[in-house]
Amino acid sequence: MEACKMLSTSIMVTDYCTLNCKLCLAYIPYLRDRKRLSLAEAKIVFYNYFSMVDHVDKFSITGGEPFTNTELVDILLELLKYRSRISEIIIITNGTIKLPDEFLEVASKERKLKVIVNNYGSISKFAGENRELLGKHGITNILYDDSNRYDWIDCRDHSLKNKIESEIKAQAASCVFFQGKKYLINHGKLYTCTRSWYRIENNLIPYSKEDYIKLTEKDFDVEKSREKLLNLMARKYSTSCAYCSGRTEKSILYPAAEQLTKGD
């Protein structure tokens, strides 16, 4: 079979978060049915993903806030069984939860692991302390704050924006998410990005089974799934691109982590 190498895949280990960000690219405040990834589900997802994918440069654990999932450390340990197939493992946290000792102990033993700590000001009350803990344990980490963080974009409008193929291709070609091949796993399926996941899962756009790969199939067909993924990766755009403005040089930018209020 043809080798399958991916640039980036993220897995949402929870739809729950300690924040309520208006422009969350995972749409956490707008989800009707929230779930947490269990260890049992993670074992199936990782096994099938790495049966299909030979190597991934970056594999990220995200959410929601990953540390709201009480099985996070066990899920991380399960992922580390595939460390030889991953160049870098990243965990992204919003600085609202103090990093648990159990996690620090496991993370300190894994050189491929990096923790990204977001500091959104007063709401990220443990950002500074977490960085100190990570440094004390010799864990690679990066702090994102107002000095080095990208501003956010608004992807809440799911109306049709690009009607003909040339427009859709142009949108995808200019989107850093699509060109970065930042694939997403959530609720047992692999999607081209978080926007595609949200729109498909909530029936906001027309789609087919060719737009995602179900990793929790009982009779997971590795060969067919690999072929399907290679086709997805070779496509110049996804179905969701027709309904998206993505992140381009023309994007209107907004301050990070603005919280929803009752009036929104």
ChimeraX attribute file (.defattr): number of C-alpha atoms within 10 A of each C-alpha:
attribute: neighborCount
match mode: 1-to-1
recipient: residues
	/A:1	8
	/A:2	9
	/A:3	12
	/A:4	16
	/A:5	15
	/A:6	21
	/A:7	15
	/A:8	18
	/A:9	21
	/A:10	23
	/A:11	24
	/A:12	23
	/A:13	27
	/A:14	25
	/A:15	24
	/A:16	21
	/A:17	18
	/A:18	16
	/A:19	19
	/A:20	18
	/A:21	19
	/A:22	19
	/A:23	21
	/A:24	21
	/A:25	17
	/A:26	20
	/A:27	18
	/A:28	22
	/A:29	19
	/A:30	14
	/A:31	13
	/A:32	8
	/A:33	6
	/A:34	13
	/A:35	15
	/A:36	21
	/A:37	23
	/A:38	16
	/A:39	19
	/A:40	10
	/A:41	16
	/A:42	21
	/A:43	15
	/A:44	16
	/A:45	25
	/A:46	21
	/A:47	18
	/A:48	19
	/A:49	21
	/A:50	17
	/A:51	15
	/A:52	25
	/A:53	20
	/A:54	16
	/A:55	20
	/A:56	20
	/A:57	15
	/A:58	18
	/A:59	26
	/A:60	23
	/A:61	25
	/A:62	21
	/A:63	26
	/A:64	28
	/A:65	24
	/A:66	27
	/A:67	27
	/A:68	17
	/A:69	20
	/A:70	14
	/A:71	15
	/A:72	20
	/A:73	20
	/A:74	16
	/A:75	21
	/A:76	19
	/A:77	15
	/A:78	17
	/A:79	20
	/A:80	16
	/A:81	11
	/A:82	13
	/A:83	18
	/A:84	12
	/A:85	16
	/A:86	20
	/A:87	14
	/A:88	17
	/A:89	23
	/A:90	18
	/A:91	21
	/A:92	20
	/A:93	24
	/A:94	26
	/A:95	27
	/A:96	22
	/A:97	18
	/A:98	17
	/A:99	18
	/A:100	12
	/A:101	10
	/A:102	10
	/A:103	15
	/A:104	18
	/A:105	13
	/A:106	14
	/A:107	22
	/A:108	17
	/A:109	12
	/A:110	15
	/A:111	12
	/A:112	17
	/A:113	22
	/A:114	20
	/A:115	21
	/A:116	18
	/A:117	24
	/A:118	22
	/A:119	23
	/A:120	20
	/A:121	12
	/A:122	10
	/A:123	15
	/A:124	19
	/A:125	16
	/A:126	19
	/A:127	25
	/A:128	15
	/A:129	14
	/A:130	23
	/A:131	22
	/A:132	14
	/A:133	16
	/A:134	20
	/A:135	13
	/A:136	11
	/A:137	14
	/A:138	15
	/A:139	22
	/A:140	18
	/A:141	19
	/A:142	14
	/A:143	18
	/A:144	16
	/A:145	15
	/A:146	14
	/A:147	7
	/A:148	8
	/A:149	14
	/A:150	13
	/A:151	12
	/A:152	18
	/A:153	19
	/A:154	17
	/A:155	17
	/A:156	16
	/A:157	10
	/A:158	16
	/A:159	11
	/A:160	13
	/A:161	15
	/A:162	17
	/A:163	10
	/A:164	9
	/A:165	12
	/A:166	10
	/A:167	14
	/A:168	22
	/A:169	18
	/A:170	14
	/A:171	23
	/A:172	25
	/A:173	16
	/A:174	16
	/A:175	21
	/A:176	14
	/A:177	18
	/A:178	21
	/A:179	12
	/A:180	12
	/A:181	15
	/A:182	20
	/A:183	22
	/A:184	23
	/A:185	25
	/A:186	24
	/A:187	21
	/A:188	19
	/A:189	17
	/A:190	24
	/A:191	26
	/A:192	25
	/A:193	22
	/A:194	22
	/A:195	23
	/A:196	25
	/A:197	23
	/A:198	22
	/A:199	18
	/A:200	19
	/A:201	13
	/A:202	11
	/A:203	10
	/A:204	14
	/A:205	17
	/A:206	9
	/A:207	16
	/A:208	8
	/A:209	8
	/A:210	13
	/A:211	19
	/A:212	22
	/A:213	20
	/A:214	19
	/A:215	26
	/A:216	19
	/A:217	13
	/A:218	8
	/A:219	7
	/A:220	15
	/A:221	13
	/A:222	17
	/A:223	13
	/A:224	11
	/A:225	20
	/A:226	21
	/A:227	16
	/A:228	18
	/A:229	23
	/A:230	18
	/A:231	12
	/A:232	18
	/A:233	18
	/A:234	9
	/A:235	11
	/A:236	16
	/A:237	21
	/A:238	22
	/A:239	18
	/A:240	27
	/A:241	24
	/A:242	22
	/A:243	23
	/A:244	23
	/A:245	25
	/A:246	21
	/A:247	20
	/A:248	15
	/A:249	10
	/A:250	10
	/A:251	13
	/A:252	12
	/A:253	13
	/A:254	13
	/A:255	13
	/A:256	19
	/A:257	20
	/A:258	15
	/A:259	14
	/A:260	13
	/A:261	9
	/A:262	4
	/A:263	4
	/A:264	6
